[in-house]
Amino acid sequence: NSYPGKKKLILSGFHEAALAAFGVQAHLHPDQKVRVQYTTTSSVMHERLGLK
């Protein structure tokens, strides 16, 4: 796609990294459910980051 004013972004690279991470998780631990957590709201992530 191309149009006037279009910016070249690396956003698709971040998207592909997330897909790869989910794929690795599914491959290594097919029996476990993936829990999506956000650093702004997850108490588990806060504890792991030393914020609690």
C-alpha positions in Angstrom: 0.0 0.0 0.0 1.2 3.5 -0.8 -0.5 6.9 -0.5 0.6 10.5 0.0 1.8 11.1 3.6 2.2 7.4 4.5 4.7 6.8 7.2 7.0 3.8 7.2 6.5 2.3 10.6 8.0 -0.8 12.3 4.7 -1.6 13.9 4.3 -4.8 11.9 7.6 -5.9 13.4 6.1 -5.6 16.9 3.0 -7.5 15.8 5.1 -10.3 14.4 7.2 -10.5 17.6 4.0 -10.9 19.6 2.8 -13.7 17.3 6.1 -15.4 17.6 6.0 -15.3 21.4 2.5 -16.8 21.4 3.7 -19.5 19.0 6.7 -20.4 21.2 4.4 -20.5 24.3 2.0 -22.9 22.5 4.8 -25.1 21.3 6.6 -25.3 24.6 3.5 -25.7 26.8 0.6 -26.8 24.6 -1.5 -27.8 27.7 -1.3 -24.3 29.3 -3.6 -21.4 28.6 -1.9 -18.1 27.7 -2.8 -15.3 30.1 -2.4 -11.9 28.5 -1.4 -9.4 31.2 -0.8 -5.7 31.1 1.8 -4.0 33.2 -0.6 -1.2 34.0 -3.2 -3.4 35.6 -1.7 -6.8 36.5 -0.8 -7.4 40.1 1.3 -10.4 39.0 3.3 -8.2 36.7 3.6 -5.5 39.4 5.0 -8.0 41.8 7.5 -9.5 39.2 8.7 -5.9 38.4 9.1 -5.1 42.1 6.4 -2.5 42.1 4.6 -3.9 45.2 
